[in-house]
Amino acid sequence: MDITRSTVFIAGATSGIGLELARRFAAAGSSVVIGGRRTDLLDELAADGFDTVPIDVTAEDSVARARDTILRGHPDLDTIVTMSGIAVPEDLRDPAHFGAARQMIDTNLLGTIRVIDAFTPHLVGRGDGTVITVTSGIGFLPFPLMPTYAASKAGVHAYTEALRAQLAGTGVEVAELVPPAVATTEEQARLNPRALDLGEFATEVMDLLGADPTPREILVKGVLMHRWAERDGTYDDLVAQRSQALATLPGRQ
């Protein structure tokens, strides 16, 4: 994709990775629309010069309203990024985890599908464009502390593969961004010293997105050990290593 002249909608970009990528797209020369649920943050971003739209990816009517608003103002929209997502630790021994599990599936997996469904007719009608889904290294190498998050991201990966096959020949590219742990706040950097620096991550992502052709999977160096763990024979050892985090659950000391 041409990151210098695209018109990009990023659902879930009021903070973190989504906001950093919005800034990078804008700096490269693209027009950017930021979507999110928090109207206070949207107001701040609008004051900074971004086009913004409220969207709740768990509600079909909200997604439809956002789509209609965006396409009225940006009929040349050619790129959507499905960034919205939540991650919550779960104790699978406690049935009370199910509420969090349902919320993650509704946001991370079904929310992705709702946004893609809303914009696919427009992109196919244009005969060109790009859909960028956002998964996670955890979708390929589970983090047992966050089982449903891992399952939701693995589901988005599988859905992305099928979407790419179904849109073949339409002119619409489908790419999958696979982040590892990224330190989007100072607190996250303190809690996980191995997390990638947000700025360094975004630089690597934009370089990959600017390649021709656009890679099917946007894999920064820091996520390769997750993506290829099974192929490399490191999967079992790494899952066991990551299972040590289960000791942080109440009653697991």
TITORMI-432102 format. One line per 8 residues: number of its first residue (from 0); their letters; for each residue x, y, z of C-alpha. Coordinates in nm, 2 decimals. Layout:
BEGIN
NUM	A	X,Y,Z  ... $
***
This chain:
BEGIN
0	MDITRSTV	0.00,0.00,0.00  0.10,0.36,-0.05  0.13,0.50,0.30  0.19,0.85,0.16  -0.15,0.91,0.01  -0.40,0.66,0.16  -0.72,0.75,0.34  -0.72,0.54,0.65 $
8	FIAGATSG	-0.98,0.46,0.91  -0.85,0.30,1.23  -1.11,0.16,1.47  -0.98,0.17,1.82  -0.70,0.44,1.78  -0.76,0.68,2.07  -0.45,0.55,2.25  -0.16,0.30,2.24 $
16	IGLELARR	-0.05,0.13,1.92  -0.36,0.26,1.72  -0.29,0.62,1.80  0.08,0.59,1.73  0.00,0.43,1.39  -0.25,0.71,1.32  0.02,0.97,1.38  0.26,0.78,1.16 $
24	FAAAGSSV	0.02,0.75,0.87  -0.06,1.12,0.90  0.31,1.21,0.91  0.37,1.01,0.60  0.10,1.21,0.41  -0.21,1.00,0.45  -0.55,1.12,0.57  -0.66,0.95,0.89 $
32	VIGGRRTD	-0.99,0.90,1.06  -0.97,0.78,1.42  -1.25,0.58,1.57  -1.31,0.50,1.94  -1.56,0.48,2.22  -1.42,0.75,2.45  -1.56,1.08,2.34  -1.33,1.28,2.56 $
40	LLDELAAD	-1.02,1.14,2.39  -1.19,1.18,2.05  -1.24,1.55,2.13  -0.88,1.59,2.22  -0.77,1.43,1.90  -1.01,1.64,1.70  -0.85,1.95,1.85  -0.51,1.81,1.73 $
48	GFDTVPID	-0.64,1.81,1.38  -0.76,1.45,1.33  -1.09,1.35,1.19  -1.27,1.14,1.45  -1.58,0.93,1.48  -1.74,0.75,1.77  -1.76,0.38,1.73  -1.84,0.08,1.95 $
56	VTAEDSVA	-1.74,-0.23,1.76  -1.96,-0.45,1.98  -2.27,-0.27,1.85  -2.38,-0.31,1.48  -2.58,0.01,1.48  -2.27,0.21,1.61  -2.05,0.05,1.34  -2.30,0.13,1.07 $
64	RARDTILR	-2.33,0.50,1.19  -1.95,0.53,1.19  -1.93,0.39,0.84  -2.19,0.62,0.70  -2.03,0.92,0.87  -1.68,0.83,0.74  -1.79,0.76,0.38  -1.99,1.09,0.36 $
72	GHPDLDTI	-1.67,1.28,0.46  -1.42,1.05,0.29  -1.57,0.88,-0.01  -1.21,0.80,-0.12  -1.15,0.58,0.19  -0.92,0.30,0.08  -0.78,0.15,0.40  -0.94,0.02,0.73 $
80	VTMSGIAV	-0.75,-0.10,1.03  -0.93,-0.31,1.29  -0.73,-0.21,1.60  -1.01,-0.24,1.87  -0.93,-0.50,2.13  -0.92,-0.58,2.50  -0.70,-0.82,2.70  -0.80,-0.95,3.05 $
88	PEDLRDPA	-0.63,-1.22,3.26  -0.86,-1.51,3.35  -0.86,-1.79,3.60  -1.02,-2.08,3.43  -1.08,-2.26,3.76  -1.33,-1.98,3.84  -1.65,-1.98,3.63  -1.68,-1.61,3.69 $
96	HFGAARQM	-1.42,-1.56,3.42  -1.69,-1.62,3.15  -1.80,-1.26,3.15  -1.46,-1.14,3.06  -1.43,-1.41,2.80  -1.75,-1.31,2.63  -1.64,-0.95,2.63  -1.31,-1.03,2.46 $
104	IDTNLLGT	-1.47,-1.24,2.19  -1.73,-0.98,2.12  -1.47,-0.70,2.09  -1.17,-0.87,1.95  -1.32,-1.12,1.71  -1.68,-1.02,1.64  -1.58,-0.65,1.65  -1.33,-0.72,1.38 $
112	IRVIDAFT	-1.59,-0.89,1.17  -1.84,-0.62,1.22  -1.60,-0.35,1.10  -1.49,-0.55,0.80  -1.84,-0.63,0.70  -1.94,-0.27,0.72  -1.67,-0.15,0.48  -1.61,-0.45,0.24 $
120	PHLVGRGD	-1.88,-0.35,-0.01  -1.73,0.00,-0.04  -1.37,-0.13,-0.09  -1.48,-0.40,-0.34  -1.68,-0.14,-0.52  -1.37,0.08,-0.55  -1.18,-0.22,-0.69  -0.88,-0.14,-0.47 $
128	GTVITVTS	-0.79,-0.09,-0.10  -0.64,-0.25,0.20  -0.79,-0.42,0.51  -0.54,-0.45,0.80  -0.65,-0.68,1.08  -0.46,-0.68,1.41  -0.39,-1.00,1.58  -0.11,-1.07,1.84 $
136	GIGFLPFP	0.19,-1.29,1.89  -0.02,-1.44,2.17  -0.25,-1.58,1.89  0.04,-1.80,1.78  0.22,-1.87,2.11  -0.05,-1.87,2.39  0.00,-1.68,2.71  -0.19,-1.90,2.95 $
144	LMPTYAAS	-0.28,-1.61,3.18  -0.49,-1.47,2.90  -0.65,-1.78,2.73  -0.96,-1.61,2.57  -0.75,-1.32,2.44  -0.52,-1.57,2.27  -0.82,-1.76,2.13  -0.98,-1.44,2.00 $
152	KAGVHAYT	-0.66,-1.34,1.82  -0.61,-1.68,1.68  -0.96,-1.65,1.55  -0.89,-1.32,1.38  -0.58,-1.48,1.22  -0.79,-1.76,1.07  -1.06,-1.51,0.96  -0.80,-1.29,0.79 $
160	EALRAQLA	-0.67,-1.59,0.59  -1.02,-1.67,0.47  -1.10,-1.30,0.40  -0.79,-1.28,0.18  -0.89,-1.58,-0.01  -1.25,-1.46,-0.06  -1.14,-1.11,-0.17  -0.88,-1.24,-0.42 $
168	GTGVEVAE	-0.92,-1.08,-0.76  -1.12,-0.78,-0.62  -0.82,-0.55,-0.59  -0.85,-0.54,-0.21  -0.54,-0.64,-0.02  -0.56,-0.81,0.32  -0.27,-0.77,0.57  -0.24,-0.89,0.92 $
176	LVPPAVAT	-0.05,-0.69,1.18  0.09,-0.92,1.45  0.23,-0.72,1.75  0.43,-0.87,2.03  0.42,-0.71,2.37  0.46,-0.33,2.31  0.51,-0.08,2.59  0.24,0.18,2.53 $
184	TEEQARLN	0.28,0.34,2.87  0.57,0.38,3.12  0.39,0.14,3.36  0.38,-0.13,3.09  0.75,-0.08,3.03  0.82,-0.12,3.40  0.61,-0.43,3.43  0.75,-0.60,3.12 $
192	PRALDLGE	1.10,-0.50,3.04  1.10,-0.72,2.73  0.81,-0.52,2.57  0.91,-0.33,2.26  0.94,0.04,2.26  0.63,0.19,2.10  0.82,0.42,1.87  1.06,0.16,1.75 $
200	FATEVMDL	0.77,-0.08,1.69  0.57,0.17,1.49  0.88,0.26,1.28  0.93,-0.10,1.19  0.56,-0.15,1.11  0.54,0.15,0.88  0.85,0.03,0.69  0.68,-0.31,0.64 $
208	LGADPTPR	0.35,-0.16,0.53  0.53,0.06,0.28  0.68,-0.24,0.10  0.56,-0.34,-0.24  0.37,-0.56,-0.24  0.23,-0.52,0.11  0.33,-0.83,0.32  0.05,-1.06,0.40 $
216	EILVKGVL	0.17,-1.06,0.76  0.33,-0.76,0.92  0.59,-0.92,1.14  0.84,-0.71,1.33  1.16,-0.88,1.44  1.03,-0.90,1.80  0.74,-1.12,1.72  0.92,-1.38,1.50 $
224	MHRWAERD	0.98,-1.61,1.80  0.61,-1.62,1.87  0.50,-1.66,1.51  0.74,-1.94,1.43  0.76,-2.12,1.76  0.60,-2.44,1.63  0.81,-2.45,1.32  1.13,-2.39,1.52 $
232	GTYDDLVA	1.06,-2.65,1.78  1.05,-2.40,2.07  0.67,-2.40,2.13  0.64,-2.63,2.43  0.93,-2.48,2.62  0.81,-2.12,2.56  0.45,-2.21,2.66  0.59,-2.36,2.98 $
240	QRSQALAT	0.80,-2.06,3.04  0.50,-1.82,2.99  0.29,-2.04,3.22  0.49,-1.91,3.51  0.27,-1.60,3.50  -0.02,-1.81,3.63  0.14,-1.77,3.98  0.01,-1.41,3.98 $
248	LPGRQ	-0.35,-1.54,3.99  -0.52,-1.52,4.34  -0.47,-1.84,4.53  -0.19,-1.97,4.29  0.11,-1.87,4.50 $
***
